[in-house]
Amino acid sequence: MDCSGYPEPRIFYETQSWWEPLPVVGGQGHIHLGTCWPHRQTVRGTVRLDLRVLLHFQAGTIVQFKVQDDFSANYRSQVSIPIVYADESIVEHTMFIDTTLQPDGLRQWRIYVYVNHPNGNSQRAKAMYQVRVDNVPGSENEVGPQYADYGGSGWYVEAGPPTTDWGYQSARIDAGDQPAIGACVPDLWTFDVDMPSTSTEHLVTVDPHFHAGDIGLVLHSGPNAYDGPVTLDTRALTDGWHKLVVHSGKRVGDKENGGAFLLPFLVC
């Protein structure tokens, strides 16, 4: 997770899917999908992605890993990995992405892990990150605005009957506001966040420990969605690495579908 050993600098990003109540298990369960990502880097040839899935209070089976770019080049790993119920389980998986199948330029890659629950319900975590591909000198086809998202999503389908597709619940941070790898954020760091209009709650916080009941340093929260700037005074934090968490949720009755994106940042 220190992201050493890759041909270019990388940083550990994580997206999360939250669902409540979990089939069989009950309560709220999470899927954490993390990877060492070449943020603001240029890649070419074959790129290795090491995916780390951390599961909280889950039961079922991991059935697929997938990486898709904005020009629909798909890379799928069909798997069948049973999840043994525990407070915390970890599954690791490696995928190799052939960037020569994509146009050169700034690309958005979407990374997925699919989990099937014992009653037939489906849950997945989806990461949306950007990277610059450069295989043919002088060739460039920039990513379209519809693929400018940078963040994480949770998705859930209740098998029914009737079948209920909750869709994606996303939490995004503007790519231009994210610091380069190893760069210090400014004393007053302002960044734009975005949640779906269907959200019934949102939270932007620093260094939470949710399982210990610690919600962290809350910067913005409330009912419904929020799309706009958030400012953090980093002078209130110790020097070193911290974690920014953006979460959005859609609650109907006792059920909630949620998505989160975790961005590490450095205070100097």
URMOQUI-V474992 format. One record per backbone hydrogen bond with DSSP energy under -1.0 kcal/mol. CO is the residue of the C=O (numbers start at 1). NH is the residue of the N-H. Records with the same first field share a line. If there is no record, write none. Layout:
# URMOQUI-V474992
CO=NH, NH
This chain:
# URMOQUI-V474992
11=37
13=35
14=262
15=33
16=260
17=31
18=258
19=29
20=256
22=26
23=25
27=22
29=19
30=56
31=17
32=54
33=15
34=52
35=13
37=11, 39
38=41
41=132
43=134
45=99
47=97
49=95
51=93
52=34
53=91
54=32
55=89
56=30
60=83
61=116
62=81
63=79
64=114
65=77
66=112
67=75
68=110
69=72
73=69
75=67
77=65
81=62
86=57
89=55
91=53
93=51
95=49
97=47
98=101
99=102
104=141
105=133
107=131
109=129
110=68
111=127
112=66
113=125
114=63
115=123
116=61
117=120
121=117
122=157
123=115
124=155
125=113
126=153
127=111
128=151
129=109
131=107
132=43
133=105
136=139
144=147
145=148
150=173
151=128
152=171
153=126
154=169
155=124
156=166
157=122
158=164
164=158
169=154
171=152
172=194
174=177
175=178
180=183
187=234
189=232
191=230
192=174
193=228
194=172
196=199
201=249
202=222
203=247
204=219, 220
205=245
206=217
209=212, 214
210=213
214=209
216=218
217=206
220=204
222=202
228=193
230=191
232=189, 234
233=236
234=237
240=267
242=265
243=207
244=263
245=205
246=261
247=203
248=259
249=200, 201
250=257
252=255
255=252
256=20
257=250
258=18
259=248
260=16
261=246
262=14
263=244
265=242
266=185
267=240
